[in-house]
Amino acid sequence: MTDARIATARLGEGGPEVGVQGLGCMGMSFAYGPTDAGQARAALERALELGVTLYDTADAYAAGDNERFLSPFFTAHRDEVVIATKFALSIPEGDPVKRIIRNDAPYIREAVEASLKRLGVDVIDLYYMHRRDVNVPIEETVGTMAELVREGKVKHLGLSEVTADELRAAHAVHPIAAVQSEWSLFSRDIEAKVVPAARELGVALVPYSPLGRGFLTGSFTDAEQDLTADDFRRHQPRFTGANATANAALLEPLRAIAAAHDATPGQIALAWVQQRATIDGLPVVPIPGTRKPGRVAENAAATALTLTAGELARLEPIAGAVAGDRYADMAFTSAGRE
Ligand SMILES: NC(=O)c1ccc[n+]([C@@H]2O[C@H](COP(=O)([O-])OP(=O)(O)OC[C@H]3O[C@@H](n4cnc5c(N)ncnc54)[C@H](OP(=O)(O)O)[C@@H]3O)[C@@H](O)[C@H]2O)c1
């Protein structure tokens, strides 16, 4: 089966040209329960066939195992893929919620070498600071990242979950190609300050969890009841108990709009984020995560959907009605520091 390839977009003014939708690879090794490696490999190949070229990983995903898992795919298709990985975060064993964050130069230098080795490549196309360590001035952190560019270890720079002020300060040191932050029908806090700053600076947005970690597809309702014991979503306040029940009711307009387009609720959620950013005047490349080739195709097809003004208006109140934060500890997010 071969379908039309998706359109392309540029990541930031001097950034790489990529398919308008990327692929989040985290779930292939980490956070969302058991994985079938064969299916995940097929999902990667299917994505490439459809013109998806931006592949997202991080050194924190399964303590480097996600980068190792992706390595054969990346090396087999080195000239066709744009590899994005991240440093700054580690998750101590036995505590899925705790985060250790480092942004200092010695840490970054060690992290980049380790990622290059695990990925099996000699340059990372897009290197993100995953989380902000407020003890290190952002200028220092980006200064070190800029040295990696000059040394040829990294091509472009990105930042994840930064505030508007942090983005401005960083961009003054070295051009930032992309900000990767959570953005979906359920999580719109970045629209207040980060989105206007990105537009002003010509920085692209790479929305992560654009499917609300799967909740917007209707594939689960209560994380404690529907997902396995090791699933990270059981620790996110909006996906359990009374919050989950209340939030599931918010999906009604999504389902109705999906039916009108002969589409799925997930496709409407993806079309929404793409269209929202375009209206805001930003280049945008959402990175829905899936381990299944059929879902890769379903998600890619959403790039061709257009929602009417009336449909957008109907979806507008959803985020404001969501019960529960997107993380148990919001201090790690831009919204927690804005
Ligand atoms: N920068 C950061 O701090 C940060 C944080 C979180 C994530 N990320 C990145 O962003 C990527 C995407 O975010 P995410 O994976 O958290 O959330 P997401 O893309 O909103 O949702 C992923 C979930 O949706 C399911 N799914 C995907 N397509 C589907 C479809 N068509 N129908 C039904 N279910 C579908 C997936 O299950 P299956 O896999 O079983 O299909 C998975 O459980 C990650 O892979 C990661 O690379 C970055």
The ligand as a Gaussian input file, in Angstrom:
#p B3LYP/6-31G(d) Opt

LIG

0 1
 N        9.755000      16.966000      25.203000
 C        9.094000      16.277000      26.079000
 O        9.168000      16.543000      27.286000
 C        8.203000      15.153000      25.641000
 C        7.253000      14.604000      26.520000
 C        6.439000      13.566000      26.041000
 C        6.583000      13.101000      24.740000
 N        7.536000      13.637000      23.926000
 C        7.723000      13.173000      22.534000
 O        6.487000      13.366000      21.845000
 C        6.080000      12.153000      21.240000
 C        4.566000      12.074000      21.178000
 O        3.974000      12.245000      22.446000
 P        3.291000      11.058000      23.245000
 O        3.681000       9.761000      22.657000
 O        3.548000      11.341000      24.674000
 O        1.742000      11.324000      23.077000
 P        0.706000      11.323000      21.854000
 O        1.421000      11.370000      20.580000
 O       -0.256000      12.389000      22.180000
 O       -0.051000       9.934000      22.056000
 C        0.601000       8.702000      22.012000
 C       -0.371000       7.627000      22.418000
 O       -1.453000       7.604000      21.490000
 C       -1.594000       6.312000      20.913000
 N       -1.933000       6.540000      19.492000
 C       -1.163000       7.117000      18.538000
 N       -1.813000       7.175000      17.376000
 C       -3.027000       6.627000      17.598000
 C       -4.159000       6.406000      16.777000
 N       -4.173000       6.775000      15.498000
 N       -5.246000       5.787000      17.332000
 C       -5.259000       5.435000      18.643000
 N       -4.215000       5.626000      19.468000
 C       -3.113000       6.221000      18.943000
 C       -0.248000       5.637000      21.106000
 O       -0.395000       4.251000      21.250000
 P        0.386000       3.195000      20.274000
 O        1.841000       3.521000      20.377000
 O        0.035000       1.894000      20.883000
 O       -0.190000       3.432000      18.919000
 C        0.227000       6.245000      22.429000
 O       -0.321000       5.547000      23.513000
 C        6.757000      11.066000      22.102000
 O        6.869000       9.846000      21.403000
 C        8.078000      11.705000      22.414000
 O        8.979000      11.505000      21.348000
 C        8.346000      14.662000      24.366000

